[in-house]
Structure formats: C-alpha cells, structure tokens
Amino acid sequence: MKFPDPFNQELSKNKAVHIYYAQAIPLVAYIDETCLYLKEKKCRICESVCKNNAIDFQQQPEKIEINVGAIILAPGFEPFDPKVRGDYGYGKFQNVVTSMDFERLLCATGPYEGEILRPSDQKHPHKIAWIQCVGSRRVTPGDNSYCSAVCCTYTQKQVILTKDHDAEAACTIFHNDIRSYGKDFERFCERAEKLPGVRFIRSYVSIAKEIPETKNVAIRYATPTDGVQEEEFDLVVLSVGLNPPADVKGLAAKFGIEINPHAFCKVNPVNPLATSRAGIFVSGAFQGPTDIPESVFAASGAGSQCGELLNYRRGKLDQKRTYPPENDVSKEEPRIGVFVCHCGANIGRVVNVPDTVEYVRTLPNVVYAQEQLFSCATNCAREITDLAKEKGLNRVVVAACSPRTLEPLFRDTLREAGINQYFFDMANIREHCSWVHSKEKEDATQKAKDIVRMSVARARCLEPLQEFDLPVNKAALVVGGGVAGMTCALSIAHQGHEVHLVEKDTDLGGIARKLRYTLDGLDVQAYVRDLAKRVYQHALIHVYTDAEITQSTGYVGNFRTRVRFEGRVAEVQHGAAVIAVGAEVYQPTEYLYGKNDRVLTLLELEERIARGDEKAVQAERLVMIQCVGCRNEDRNYCSRICCSASIKNALKLKEINPGMEIYILYRDMMTYGFSEDSYREASNQDVKFIRYEPQDKPRVESVQESGRAFLRVTVADPILGKTLVIDADALALAAAVIPSAGTRDVAGLFKVSLGPDGFFKEAHVKLRPVEFAADGVYLCGLAHYPKHIGETIKQAYGAAGRVVALLSHDTVTASGSVCEVNERKCMGCGECISACAYGAIEFRETRQGKKAVVNPVICKGDGLCCAKCPTGAIALKHFTDDELMSQIDAAVGDG
C-alpha cells in the first residue's frame, strides 16, 4: 500500500517503509505511522525479509536527561496553510498549488523527478500565475498581519527556474509591493522582470472558477488602465507566508519563555538573539520571518552568546578527529575514480549524466565511474570513501558544482580513505556548464564530457602535498567602532580574548549616534552610550579612536597591523580581524536639497523631531520621498531601512501633532517582517501613501505666494490616473545608505573583495555571510549591506562566533598549494616580489647571487608571481605547468 508522501507535499505517494528524503541524515529507511502493523498489528513482512535484522517492532520511546548550561531554540516555522480559510480554491481546485508544492515540483527528488507537471493531468503547464501575500499582510481572521519577508524573492527564483525548464512559459506575478530589500535582491528582481513572457501585475486577485473541461483556473484582477480582467491559467501558485512553529505555546511554556503577539519568540531589541529567560537563545525564523543569510549569522551569533556563558568549559568535551594512515601511491600507475553529480535538477536536467558517465569510463586510467544524485550528501561522500578503498583508487575526480564551497568536503573523503587529499580534482559542470547552457542540452552534455576529460588528464599529473600547522595569536582586531564593531568586540572579549578596537572618529557609536529612536521604541542614544561605556570598561578591549590603519600584513592566525592614533603609532598583533567600518548617508543632489532649507534628509528630520524644532513638529503639511539615490542606475540596490525610517518619523510626528498632513511618496514599501504593522498603523492614522513610477519621479519647486514660502511637490498617481500637486511646508528625503568613504582602502589593506555596489563581498551569500574569502578576516554591520540595528547586532554576534571558533584553537592549518622557487632558474630580477600582493617573497643571498624565496606561511597560492616570472623559475604547487598543459592538451585533442 502507498500513502500520500508529506515530504513531497502529498503530491506523490510512498510506502510506509521509506527513506525520508534524498539528503536525510542519517540516510536510512524508517517506518512511518501508516504501517499496517503499527496501526492494526498486521503484516510484519518487512521484519522477516530484512537480511540485517535492522527492524525492531519492540522499540519503546526513551527519555534522556541532559544537563546543559545554555539552550538555543531554532524550531523554524510552519508554512501558511491556505486550506484553513479555503482561499483561492486550494484543496478544491487541483491546479492551485502552494509555493511549497511548487518547490517539490522543481526538485529532481520531487514527485515528477524535476519536471514541472500539473497535478490534474501530469501535463506541462505553459501559463502559470503566482499570487503573492497569501496569508500575509492581512488582518482578516486566519491570516497574518505581518509580511513574511521571503515570499517576493522565492517567487522570483521560482519564475527564473520555470523559464529555465520551459523558455516559452508565460509567467505572471500578481503582487502588492515587490520587496527586493536584501543584498543583490534588486538585481535578482530585475533579472526576473526582463525575462521574456514574464509579467508583474500590481493587483489583489480572486479565483473566479475552475474550467471543468481543462481544469484551468480563472483569475480575476484589476489594473488602473483596463479595469477588472479575467484570465485563464494552466497552474496557479500561491506564495504562502511563514507561520510560527507548530505548538509554539506549548514550546514557550516548556522553556519558560515569552512569545510576541504574532506567536513568534519575544526578543530584546538590544539583543535579538536573547529570549526573555536568561541562558536561552533563539535563532532562525523563530525570531520572526527571516531569510537564509540572516538565519545563518543569527545561528552563529546564538552560538557566540552561549560561548560567553560557557567559555570556562571550552575544549573540555571535544574529541580530535583522526584519519587512517596515508598510503604512498605517488609511484603507482594512476587509478582514477570519477563521480558525476546530478546536483538534483541543477545539472541533471541539462546534462545527460548517464551518457557522461559512460563516456568517462572510456578515458585512460579511469578504472571506475558512476553517477550520484547529490555527491555532497553524507551517504554519497561516504560512498566515495568506501569505493576508493574497495576499487583501489589513488585519484578521484568529482564532476559537480563549484570547488569554492565543496572541495574541502571531497578532499576529506580522500583522507578518510587513506589517500593524500591533493590527489583530488573537481570538475565544475554546474556553474561552468549546465547553468550557462541551460537551453543547449546536447552541447552542454558534450561540454561536460570535455570538462571531465580535462579534469581526468590533470588528475594523472597530481602530486601529493602536505599541509602544515601554524600557531594562532589569541587576540582579535575589530575595525570600526559603531554598534556592530562594539557588539562584536564585547562578545569576543567576554569569551576571554584580547580585542583591539580601531575607530576613525573621536567617539564610538558610528552612524547610530545620529539616530534617536527605532520603530520598536529603543532609545538609541542611551543604548549607544551604554554600549560604549561597557567597551571602555572591559579590561580586554583596547580602544584606538581618531585612528587610521596604515598597514596590515600576515596571514590567518598571525596578522600584524599598524595603527596611527593620537600622534602615535602602534603595531597590533592579532589572529583574526573583523571589518565593521559602517556606512554613510547619501547627500542628495536632487529635489532642491542643499538649496532650500525646507528640504531635509530623514536623519535630519529625526534630529529636529528629537529636539522639538517648531518647523518640523508644527508643520501643517510634510512630504517624504522614498528611494532617493538608490534603486537607480548609479546604485542598483534597495537601502533596506528607509521605508521603516519614514514610517517611524511619520508616527512620531502624528503622536506630537495629530493634525499634521503627511504624504509618503514611494515605489514599493519595504516594511518587511513585523514592520508591516507599523505601516498599517501609519495608514490608519491618515498618513497618505502615494505610489510613483521610477520613470515618472516626483518634481519639487520652491514657491512664494501671498507672502508665504513653501515647496510644491508634483507627482503622478498611477491609481487615480491623475497628477497630484501638494503644497508642503517641509520635504524629507529617504536618502540612500552608501559605502563608507574608506571602504576601498580597508579592502586593499586586508586584501578582501568589494561587491558591485561598493559594500564588502562575503565569501558566500548564504553559507558564509560573515566571512571573507581571505582566511581569518570577518565582516559585520552596514559595511556588509544596509540593515536595521537589530539585524546589525545579530550579525555582529555572528562574526564574533566565527572569530572565537578560530581563536579557540592553538593552531590553524595552512594549504600545501603554495609557490616554490627553482633557484637555478631564478635571475633575481624582483618581478615576483612586485607582483605578490601578500609580501610572501623576498630576496636571499646565495653563492649564485641574489635569489627569490617564498615564505609558504604567507603565500596564498594566487599564482601571480608565476605569471610574472620571465624565466619560469616559480611554480605553484597543485597548479604546475604539467598539470595545466595536460588539461589544455585534453581540451584541444580528441580525448
């Protein structure tokens, strides 16, 4: 018998005995509650046929008592269930599915193995509609008043993937606001908008009916130009929001914590990772709707706060991992094993993986080849280790995704098999093949074969290398003394490490010194003063104000940074560095800013409200304009905080002067998460919101009439289809948050990267959001991207968690892939020294004269010196000329 499979959203069926999902850990079968024996005491066939006697129907629940010093609550969330209200025909019309259902349709392990098929007839839908805000941003019973924060972006992802599956598919997104507030989200949104056949329609909708003959679904919607329309779609996807975790009240009672009015965990504004009970912390979506990067650094931050409590126990319970002895196979004939990954649908729906595997088996020295669904899954990685032993492999090639994130994992599988980890090569057939040739399946398959052939050729030439341990200096450097820098410094210091905090201004606090209050009522000035006081009073924190970093050298675990401050110079030695240099506010050149004293930025308005300036608080009419200096060609990103700042100031002014007329001119209101309630409150207090199109921005002019000076704001209202004229006493501009002026210099000093918008570029947007590609250097706060104070605090704790993870070790392992000089070829020209960005090469006097020598501790293996050397005296281990030339020969040859 088969029953609906809950993991596949009940779109497919499964037996009572099954593996939960393809990447489950541990990857073993289990018996669910549909089992006939568990329900009716019948059957037991599985028990009699299991050769390993792995099934035990006599198992009983066990209760285990564990003594702990801290708890992290990360129970996640529940997707909103449209069946609760019966909205949009979900559960009634077969071709109305939720976004979670659609995720399973997209997945290679889903009900149709990655094909997008309609539930009614298993045919490909060619006309699909997405309906946004299902269960979110509504005050009707059964719905949630907050914005679920993630739905707009995951819908854009689904549209892009749908177009990859079917380039001719017509995709329509019905929405209210598109909230592309995250890092690089604006570009992602534009990518979806520019795809042919994709429409974004701003309208609330209703499901009109199901067409009996076709099972298509008719949607009724309205547009300002065409009025009410009715249109048929093959498939309708409901973009459902995030509910609190199941039985949240029971969970709260069990742990003795409070929950907020939305039934998520109640947190402290100055520490969003702390619950109402000491020693219990929270991370992930239990704090409220949140995206993956925020969940990741909040998890690291919660770990850091546990570390503050439990630092005295650090290192007392850990066990060192041991590997089997390494076999010397360097003299053996290469015996290469190749594993080709489907990567779910990422590779498998474009590249013919079985055909590629068959081809690979014909290549010289390949003694074994097979396909895997997810090579990075625990069971598949273990399979590589086991097969390497069983088949006597001494080289391994994995054809999968980018080595940037997963190469260390696969190298580890070789170490588990007793093989030197540098006998591994990774062929990137995802980023370099399937993703860029998604419409050319035959050519993509041929290219995948070429890439793997090149990788196999290189694997034949690989040599064993040895890594080495370096001592770790236990101190940390934090660059930037704003909220992020101070929070990070305190968390590191609380865990027993010395911290050097460098701030370019004379006072700590950063841009937060210009803020007065937040939407949740935090007194920012009092908070910053208290934070600075705790920093100055902590015995392990050394503060350098009015300071400038002039030089930074060294490597992970052992950095040397020169700081000039107060007329002195100090050299700081540290094992890790945190970049928290903050950001600045754009100084507008538009809307008469700087030419008329009635035109202010939001920060200037907030300052005037705080000091009770009559012109601000007693104005009859105030206009705010959003997206000033961003979401344009010059700065193609959303500054994230501006919409909430406008709402905050509008509510404060309404509290002081209820009769004031306030107009907010916006493109999309980015009041994500619980800020949506404040947006609604402002509307209820008669703050008027007028949307404008980016190609028809508001116009502002100074006017003098009847002895009265004021500002005339003209804006085209697309809903009314009219041009509105507002005579205002004051105008507040929501100016963009831009990178700090010294950002580029700091990036050069610490050899880290900047993104296209000038903010620092993290190592991986989701997996490593507080780390750089440069080892030992970390990131937090506005230097990473604009964010609210609570988000900044979480990321600061997250960076502290990563720093302490490094500093808590006595040694750090350095790569064996470093440059080496052949002294017989070196002519001492110095070209390599000028090319090295890390200062890893210097001259040494020998009997043959001046020769270059590489310090392997400092070398990062970027190979610039190899390219610059005129005599070819320098070689980069693991990327030798023989290895690279073998790949080139394989690429241009006939295989």
Secondary structure, DSSP 4 states (H G I P E B T S, - for coil): --EE-TTTTTSSEE-SEEES-TT-SS--EEE-TT-HHHHHS---HHHHH-TT----TT----------S-EEE----EE--GGGTTGGGBTTBTTEEEHHHHHHHHSTTSTTTT----TTT----SEEEEEEEETSS--STTS-SS--SSHHHHHHHHHHHHHHH-TT-EEEEEES-----STTHHHHHHHHHTSTTEEEEE--EEEEEE-TTT--EEEEEEETTTEEEEEEESEEEEEE-EEPPTTHHHHHHHHT--B-TTSSBP-BTTBTTB-SSTTEEE-GGGGSS--HHHHHHHHHHHHHHHHHHHGGGTTSS------PPPP--TTSPP-EEEEEE-TTTTTTTTS-HHHHHHHHTTSTTEEEEEEES-TTSHHHHHHHHHHHHHHT-SEEEEEES-HHHHHHHHHHHHHHTT--GGGEEEEE-IIIIITT-TT-HHHHHHHHHHHHHHHHHHHHH------EEEE----EEEE--BHHHHHHHHHHHHTT--EEEE-SSSSSBGGGGG--B-TT--BHHHHHHHHHHHHHH-TTEEEE-SEEEEEEEEETTEEEEEEEETTEEEEEEESEEEE---EEE----STTTTT-TTEEEHHHHHHHHHTT-HHHHT-SEEEEEEEETSSSSSS-S--SSHHHHHHHHHHHHHHH-TT-EEEEEESS----TTHHHHHHHHHHTT-EEEE--TTS--EEEEEEETTEEEEEEEEEETTTTEEEEEEESEEEEEEPEEE-TTHHHHHHHHT--B-TTSSBPPSBTTTBTTB-SSTTEEE-GGGTS---HHHHHHHHHHHHHHHHHHHTSSEEEEPS--EEE-TTT-----HHHHH-TT--EEEEEETTEEEEEE-TTT-----HHHHH-TT--EEETTS-HHHHHHHHHHHHS--
